[in-house]
Amino acid sequence: MSLVNRFLGVFFNPKETFKALSEKPKWADILIILLIAVIVYIYIIGPYLQQDQINAFENNTRLRERLGEEAFKQRLEFLKNPPQFMIVIGLILQPISILIILLIQSLIIFGMGRLSSSEGKFVQVFSALIHASAINLILGNTLRSFLILTRKSVFQTTTSFALFFPKLEVTSPAFIVLAQIDFFQIWLFGVLGYALSYIFKFELKKGLILSYSFWLLKSLFNIALGLLNLRFGA
């Protein structure tokens, strides 16, 4: 199956696409496309993310008191005018971090699947997750880019259930929880269920349970991190 057919199949024919991938895993070509897409996305949203961070920093009275006026101004100036090499490093580190996350997630899903099946290989899970991630990292980020360019803000942009509660503060516990119920993540792990059913020789229902169980664990972990940062962050 060609790259184009695999890419389109993720969106329009996931059953046959992931069946083919389970029989003959491929991942290098689609991974390169995903990482390039991440770099483009970060480049597009960079100025708006920087302004959001500056606004949040300027309004952080607790941090101003803790640092002192002089140190606070120095850090603010750094945020406004970061060295060019740090911007380049940021663009490089983002795709690397995405790759590491995908590897870790694949390993966890593989481990969960092997708890109840003797079938399946890590490369099959990794290939399936890479392809399914196109839903979030390409289609999802394309929509987010459009919304960010329209709203001129990254912090105020979401494709999750938080979208239905526009008055929620982004730093509120409710927003942190709702932000994990992202429409593209739900779609991603839905199609991944097809892949897992083929890889581990499950029925589709069991594949979906495995896929969404991992999504739930990941969401709970992110919520816990968000609440801890809200509680103890500066």
HELIX and SHEET records of a PDB file:
HELIX    1   1 LEU A    3  PHE A   12  1                                  10    
HELIX    2   2 PRO A   14  GLU A   23  1                                  10    
HELIX    3   3 ALA A   28  GLU A   58  1                                  31    
HELIX    4   4 THR A   61  LEU A   67  1                                   7    
HELIX    5   5 GLU A   69  LYS A   80  1                                  12    
HELIX    6   6 GLN A   84  ARG A  114  1                                  31    
HELIX    7   7 PHE A  122  ALA A  132  1                                  11    
HELIX    8   8 ALA A  134  ALA A  134  1                                   1    
HELIX    9   9 ILE A  135  GLY A  140  3                                   6    
HELIX   10  10 ASN A  141  ARG A  151  1                                  11    
HELIX   11  11 PHE A  161  PHE A  164  5                                   4    
HELIX   12  12 PRO A  173  LEU A  178  1                                   6    
HELIX   13  13 PHE A  183  ILE A  199  1                                  17    
HELIX   14  14 LEU A  204  PHE A  232  1                                  29    
END                                                                             
